[in-house]
Amino acid sequence: MASLLYVCVRPEVGAADAEHASFRRALGVDVVDRLNLLDEPLDDASLGRYRGVVVGGSPFNVTDPAKSPVQRRVERDLKRLARHAIDGRIAAFFTCFSIGVVTRMLGGEITLDTPEPASATVIETTSAGASDPIFGPSAPALTVFTAHKESAVALPEGAVLLATNAICPVQAYRVGSHLYAAQFHPEPTPRDFADRMTFYRTTGYFDPEQFDLVQGQVLAASVTEGAALLRRFAERFA
């Protein structure tokens, strides 16, 4: 039986399938079960079978002015998952869109003022990050893939800042000992991320006229530490 669960919040099936494979490879675990929150609500009883959960990215934004009923339910389920992790019932690693859900749940504010295009980005660990069991071995800096339109204005109450950079000050934080949240995408290789770009060519993460240039830059990037974070997450909790 799998000890880890991948929670999918991507509507694009091809992108979701590829993301699942990326997480499985990065975590270093042969079997990682999958829950598609767009089709199936979170079930607390079933969640109890797992020791750790990773939440993938999504084109959703918590600042979306008109949310579908599905997106509203997904956000409610992610908040419940975050509460379970804060209570120590399960370990969870939230990424991309879902850090916004957790930040709002904790009373924080989300802004559209600090976006990062699809690219490889250097982030720096804080002093707390340097002593964290997941982020510490990657200190003082690591290169990761980012692609987001919104982010936290400031660290939400109760969270410990683990990583930052000049463009987006809240890159990663921890709440308690079992909840990790990252604005970036830790799981893809350069090839994975370049392939994912094809699903989002016209959705505002990069200039579609510059697709070949941006994809070439992604493929040329050296990005390995995001996967190292997930491997340590799996080793610690699963």
BASETI-506279 format. One line per 5 residues: number of its first residue (from 1); their letters; for each residue y, x, z of C-alpha. Coordinates in steps of 0.5 Angstrom, whole numbers. Layout:
residues N
NUM> a> Y:X:Z | ...
end
This chain:
residues 238
1> masll> 0:0:0 | 7:3:-2 | 11:4:4 | 18:4:0 | 21:-2:-4
6> yvcvr> 26:-1:-9 | 31:-7:-9 | 33:-9:-16 | 40:-12:-17 | 41:-10:-25
11> pevga> 41:-16:-30 | 39:-11:-36 | 31:-11:-36 | 31:-4:-39 | 36:-1:-35
16> adaeh> 32:-4:-29 | 26:-1:-31 | 29:6:-32 | 32:6:-25 | 26:4:-22
21> asfrr> 22:10:-25 | 28:14:-23 | 28:12:-16 | 20:13:-16 | 21:20:-19
26> algvd> 27:22:-14 | 23:20:-8 | 17:24:-10 | 12:18:-8 | 7:15:-13
31> vvdrl> 8:8:-11 | 15:4:-10 | 14:-3:-10 | 20:-7:-13 | 24:-13:-11
36> nllde> 28:-16:-16 | 34:-20:-12 | 36:-23:-19 | 30:-27:-19 | 27:-27:-12
41> pldda> 31:-28:-5 | 30:-23:0 | 24:-25:5 | 24:-22:12 | 17:-23:13
46> slgry> 15:-19:7 | 20:-14:8 | 16:-12:15 | 11:-9:10 | 16:-3:8
51> rgvvv> 19:3:12 | 24:4:7 | 28:1:2 | 33:4:-4 | 38:-1:-7
56> ggspf> 40:1:-14 | 46:0:-18 | 49:-6:-21 | 55:-8:-26 | 57:-13:-21
61> nvtdp> 63:-12:-17 | 64:-15:-10 | 72:-16:-12 | 69:-20:-18 | 74:-26:-18
66> akspv> 69:-31:-20 | 62:-30:-18 | 56:-34:-20 | 51:-37:-15 | 46:-31:-16
71> qrrve> 51:-26:-15 | 53:-29:-8 | 46:-30:-6 | 45:-23:-8 | 50:-21:-4
76> rdlkr> 48:-25:2 | 41:-22:2 | 44:-15:2 | 48:-16:8 | 42:-19:11
81> larha> 38:-12:9 | 44:-8:12 | 43:-12:19 | 36:-10:19 | 38:-3:18
86> idgri> 43:-3:23 | 38:-5:28 | 33:0:26 | 28:-5:24 | 28:-1:17
91> aafft> 31:5:14 | 35:3:8 | 39:7:2 | 45:3:-1 | 48:6:-8
96> cfsig> 53:4:-12 | 55:-4:-12 | 52:-5:-5 | 56:0:-2 | 61:-5:-3
101> vvtrm> 57:-10:0 | 56:-6:6 | 63:-4:7 | 66:-11:7 | 60:-14:12
106> lggei> 63:-8:16 | 70:-11:16 | 72:-6:11 | 77:-7:5 | 75:-5:-3
111> tldtp> 80:-3:-8 | 80:-2:-15 | 85:4:-15 | 80:9:-14 | 75:9:-20
116> epasa> 70:14:-23 | 68:14:-30 | 61:16:-32 | 60:23:-31 | 58:29:-26
121> tviet> 62:29:-20 | 62:34:-14 | 63:31:-7 | 64:35:-1 | 60:34:6
126> tsaga> 64:33:12 | 62:36:18 | 58:30:20 | 55:30:13 | 53:38:15
131> sdpif> 49:36:21 | 46:30:18 | 38:30:17 | 39:27:10 | 46:30:7
136> gpsap> 46:37:11 | 41:41:7 | 46:40:1 | 52:42:5 | 57:44:3
141> altvf> 58:41:-4 | 53:37:-9 | 54:35:-16 | 52:28:-17 | 53:22:-22
146> tahke> 58:17:-21 | 60:11:-25 | 64:5:-21 | 70:1:-22 | 71:0:-14
151> saval> 70:3:-8 | 72:3:0 | 79:4:2 | 77:7:8 | 71:9:12
156> pegav> 69:2:15 | 69:1:23 | 62:4:26 | 61:8:20 | 60:16:20
161> llatn> 63:19:14 | 58:24:10 | 61:26:4 | 68:25:0 | 72:28:-6
166> aicpv> 79:28:-8 | 78:22:-13 | 74:17:-8 | 75:19:-1 | 69:15:1
171> qayrv> 63:17:-2 | 57:16:3 | 57:14:10 | 51:13:15 | 51:7:20
176> gshly> 47:8:26 | 41:12:24 | 37:8:19 | 43:6:14 | 45:10:9
181> aaqfh> 51:8:3 | 53:12:-3 | 58:10:-8 | 55:15:-13 | 48:15:-16
186> peptp> 43:19:-13 | 37:18:-17 | 38:19:-24 | 37:26:-28 | 42:28:-34
191> rdfad> 37:25:-39 | 36:18:-34 | 44:17:-34 | 45:19:-41 | 40:14:-43
196> rmtfy> 43:9:-38 | 49:9:-41 | 47:6:-48 | 46:-1:-44 | 53:0:-41
201> rttgy> 57:2:-47 | 62:-3:-47 | 63:-5:-40 | 68:-1:-38 | 65:5:-35
206> fdpeq> 67:10:-41 | 71:10:-47 | 66:7:-52 | 70:11:-58 | 68:17:-54
211> fdlvq> 60:15:-52 | 57:21:-56 | 62:26:-52 | 61:23:-45 | 54:23:-46
216> gqvla> 53:30:-49 | 57:32:-42 | 52:28:-38 | 46:32:-41 | 49:38:-40
221> asvte> 51:37:-33 | 46:41:-27 | 45:35:-22 | 39:36:-18 | 42:35:-11
226> gaall> 42:27:-11 | 34:27:-12 | 34:32:-6 | 37:27:-2 | 32:21:-4
231> rrfae> 26:26:-3 | 29:28:4 | 30:20:6 | 23:19:4 | 20:24:8
236> rfa> 24:22:14 | 22:15:14 | 16:13:9
end
